[in-house]
Amino acid sequence: MTTKTGRINVRCSEDSLVLLREAAELQGQDLTSFIMGASLERARAVLAEERVLRLSPAELVQVEEALDAEAAVNPQLAALVHAVNGAKRATR
């Protein structure tokens, strides 16, 4: 278990506190666990978006061109689909 030594102090309105406590209770969590869980989930989403989805203008153009291009037939995939369909017909 990780030792918890960091501390965060948050000021909020009484209405916000009531809302957070009510939501935490509905989830069966104490207020700290509820706030930390929601905060960490949001932090991970922000970091993932920033790290994974950031494209340069040139990369964005490349993605758009690839999406707009006509689909090319992959001979190996076409052969596999044909073989699977043939095997299905043979077992009927």
C-alpha positions, 0 to 999 in steps of 0.5 A, a space after each residue: 500500500 502506498 503511503 499517503 503523504 501528499 495533501 490537497 485543500 479545496 475550498 468550495 461552496 456549501 452547495 457543492 459540498 452537499 452535492 459531492 457528499 451526496 454523490 459519494 454516499 450513493 457510491 458507497 465511498 467517503 468524500 475523499 475517495 470519491 473526489 480522488 477517484 473522479 479527479 484521477 479519472 479526469 486527469 488520466 483522460 486529459 493526459 491521454 488526450 494530450 499525449 495520444 490525440 495531438 497531431 501536427 497539422 501535417 499529420 492531420 492532413 495525412 489522416 484526413 487523406 487516408 480517410 478520404 482515399 478509396 479503400 484498397 483491396 488487401 489480397 490476403 484478406 480477400 483470400 481469407 474471407 473467400 476461404 472462410 465463406 467457402 468453408 461455411 458453405 461446405 458445412 451447410 
